Amino acid sequence: SLLLLTLALRPQGLLSSAIQIKEEMAEAVSDKLQSLRLTWVDGSRILAGVIIVLACGLYLPSTLLTTTVFAGIDALVVLGMVMLTGYAGQLSLGQGTFMMVGGYASGYLTLTLGWPPSAALILGAALAGCLAWALGRLIFRLRGYYLSMASLCVLLIMLNFARELAWITGGPNGLPGIPPFSIPGYAFVSE
């Protein structure tokens, strides 16, 4: 509550004056984002990466495959950090919040309410996106260390909610018994 009150009343922080973004920094970010156009070489690299990932799924032993799956999940989170840190010049530590919200929403809808996995996945992603937008409107008024600490606080608050709201999240044990993801005609029952 104190964090949210401070963010609402003094977004520039308790001990500093309002921080203004310099026009040069805004132009540099704009230039970096405009240079992100994909070429046919980029497309061929993406296609090669997809083929390698599919081959890993077919030929790796289960232990290595499990490690590869978790590395891929972590890579998705890191991509979000790269966009924010590398291109916007800000350090945010709260990406796990949105990954957690999307995963728990999808798991809860599938396990408890009996939703089809595809619909639960879409709604979980939409819920995480809406939460990210709402918190972003508040937190991205901050810069520098204030942004880092506020995003870390959001992550710690959400971790506490996940632990304490066991009737939704399963508490420290998670949500056991979620049915495997499936699309019409195929169920993903193995790693």
Wavefront OBJ file of the C-alpha trace (Angstrom):
o trace
v 0.000 0.000 0.000
v 2.825 2.385 0.841
v 4.548 1.579 -2.451
v 1.393 2.301 -4.471
v 0.731 5.501 -2.513
v 4.302 6.678 -3.076
v 4.081 5.859 -6.788
v 0.842 7.794 -7.114
v 1.929 10.879 -5.142
v 5.665 11.072 -5.848
v 6.511 9.093 -9.024
v 9.904 10.811 -9.201
v 10.845 9.325 -5.820
v 10.974 10.597 -2.271
v 14.386 12.244 -2.361
v 14.726 13.617 -5.896
v 13.146 16.180 -8.124
v 11.199 15.142 -11.215
v 13.390 13.295 -13.705
v 13.013 14.438 -17.305
v 13.867 12.162 -20.214
v 16.289 13.933 -22.497
v 15.260 14.294 -26.113
v 18.524 12.714 -27.266
v 17.718 9.553 -25.299
v 14.206 9.384 -26.751
v 15.601 9.837 -30.276
v 18.231 7.129 -29.683
v 15.541 4.682 -28.558
v 13.424 5.593 -31.583
v 16.400 5.028 -33.908
v 17.116 1.636 -32.332
v 13.494 0.542 -32.716
v 13.407 1.634 -36.360
v 16.529 -0.430 -37.072
v 14.686 -3.612 -36.047
v 13.346 -4.330 -39.535
v 13.575 -7.983 -40.544
v 15.418 -8.987 -43.710
v 15.275 -12.271 -45.606
v 18.483 -13.295 -43.811
v 16.703 -12.800 -40.474
v 13.770 -14.850 -41.742
v 16.063 -17.694 -42.787
v 17.735 -17.632 -39.355
v 14.365 -17.813 -37.655
v 13.366 -20.741 -39.879
v 16.637 -22.528 -39.066
v 16.007 -21.965 -35.357
v 12.500 -23.432 -35.614
v 13.867 -26.494 -37.424
v 16.551 -26.975 -34.754
v 13.952 -26.688 -31.962
v 11.714 -29.250 -33.669
v 14.667 -31.591 -34.152
v 15.539 -31.238 -30.458
v 12.009 -32.316 -29.584
v 12.328 -35.431 -31.706
v 15.856 -36.607 -30.933
v 17.013 -35.431 -27.501
v 16.818 -37.781 -24.504
v 14.273 -36.798 -21.852
v 16.752 -35.232 -19.389
v 18.291 -32.955 -21.986
v 14.876 -32.205 -23.446
v 13.561 -31.082 -20.049
v 16.585 -28.801 -19.658
v 16.031 -27.429 -23.166
v 12.344 -26.732 -22.463
v 13.176 -24.768 -19.312
v 15.950 -22.891 -21.141
v 13.426 -21.901 -23.814
v 10.948 -20.648 -21.215
v 13.685 -18.609 -19.532
v 14.768 -17.251 -22.939
v 11.275 -15.831 -23.482
v 11.498 -13.949 -20.186
v 14.974 -12.680 -21.042
v 13.728 -11.374 -24.405
v 11.342 -9.117 -22.506
v 14.222 -7.856 -20.390
v 16.346 -7.193 -23.477
v 13.596 -5.092 -25.027
v 13.234 -2.999 -21.887
v 16.868 -2.847 -20.779
v 18.667 -2.852 -24.107
v 16.370 -0.645 -26.147
v 14.682 1.544 -23.554
v 17.639 1.819 -21.167
v 15.598 0.862 -18.087
v 16.068 -2.045 -15.688
v 12.914 -3.876 -14.673
v 12.948 -6.951 -12.455
v 9.275 -7.873 -12.505
v 8.862 -9.944 -15.689
v 8.303 -13.092 -13.645
v 5.082 -11.526 -12.354
v 3.405 -11.661 -15.738
v 4.764 -15.107 -16.550
v 3.343 -16.320 -13.225
v -0.067 -14.669 -13.736
v -0.468 -16.133 -17.221
v 0.603 -19.602 -16.115
v -1.573 -19.711 -13.017
v -4.592 -18.333 -14.872
v -4.215 -20.929 -17.606
v -3.681 -23.751 -15.106
v -6.593 -22.703 -12.903
v -9.016 -22.368 -15.810
v -8.008 -25.755 -17.196
v -7.835 -27.692 -13.941
v -10.632 -26.180 -11.861
v -13.116 -24.835 -14.390
v -12.552 -27.443 -17.095
v -11.708 -24.999 -19.893
v -10.031 -26.306 -23.038
v -6.268 -25.708 -22.830
v -6.159 -23.482 -25.928
v -8.809 -21.089 -24.595
v -7.196 -21.064 -21.135
v -3.820 -20.266 -22.715
v -5.258 -17.325 -24.661
v -7.140 -15.946 -21.658
v -4.109 -16.382 -19.374
v -1.927 -14.461 -21.848
v -4.572 -11.745 -22.179
v -4.870 -11.436 -18.402
v -1.088 -11.160 -18.028
v -1.010 -8.538 -20.791
v -3.791 -6.496 -19.167
v -2.009 -6.607 -15.812
v 1.269 -5.588 -17.476
v -0.462 -2.661 -19.179
v -2.148 -1.500 -15.966
v 1.008 -1.743 -13.848
v 3.090 -0.259 -16.652
v 0.905 2.864 -16.695
v 1.828 3.378 -13.051
v 5.378 2.082 -12.774
v 6.847 3.382 -16.043
v 6.467 6.910 -14.756
v 9.595 6.038 -12.767
v 13.170 5.955 -14.051
v 16.439 4.392 -12.974
v 16.660 2.752 -9.559
v 13.089 3.696 -8.701
v 11.768 1.661 -11.635
v 13.967 -1.295 -10.696
v 12.850 -1.299 -7.082
v 9.165 -0.801 -7.909
v 9.179 -3.682 -10.401
v 11.021 -5.898 -7.912
v 8.404 -5.018 -5.274
v 5.613 -5.984 -7.667
v 7.289 -9.354 -8.226
v 7.719 -9.954 -4.483
v 4.099 -8.984 -3.794
v 2.836 -11.354 -6.496
v 5.049 -14.177 -5.195
v 3.500 -13.653 -1.776
v -0.001 -13.750 -3.290
v 0.882 -16.969 -5.129
v 2.061 -18.554 -1.897
v -0.875 -17.388 0.221
v -3.774 -17.864 -2.220
v -3.454 -21.641 -2.184
v -7.082 -22.151 -3.285
v -6.133 -20.612 -6.660
v -2.432 -21.359 -7.051
v -1.975 -24.523 -5.009
v 0.404 -22.620 -2.706
v 4.047 -23.735 -2.607
v 3.128 -27.043 -4.283
v 1.705 -25.444 -7.426
v -1.199 -26.912 -9.397
v -0.733 -30.670 -9.731
v -2.887 -32.595 -12.182
v -3.216 -30.066 -14.999
v -4.219 -32.031 -18.093
v -1.709 -32.005 -20.953
v -2.024 -29.287 -23.573
v -3.849 -30.439 -26.654
v -5.021 -29.140 -29.973
v -7.731 -30.921 -31.944
v -6.357 -34.292 -32.937
v -3.127 -34.206 -30.917
v -2.286 -34.136 -27.189
v 1.169 -33.164 -25.935
v 1.588 -35.947 -23.366
v 5.386 -36.177 -23.250
v 8.219 -33.696 -22.894
l 1 2 3 4 5 6 7 8 9 10 11 12 13 14 15 16 17 18 19 20 21 22 23 24 25 26 27 28 29 30 31 32 33 34 35 36 37 38 39 40 41 42 43 44 45 46 47 48 49 50 51 52 53 54 55 56 57 58 59 60 61 62 63 64 65 66 67 68 69 70 71 72 73 74 75 76 77 78 79 80 81 82 83 84 85 86 87 88 89 90 91 92 93 94 95 96 97 98 99 100 101 102 103 104 105 106 107 108 109 110 111 112 113 114 115 116 117 118 119 120 121 122 123 124 125 126 127 128 129 130 131 132 133 134 135 136 137 138 139 140 141 142 143 144 145 146 147 148 149 150 151 152 153 154 155 156 157 158 159 160 161 162 163 164 165 166 167 168 169 170 171 172 173 174 175 176 177 178 179 180 181 182 183 184 185 186 187 188 189 190 191
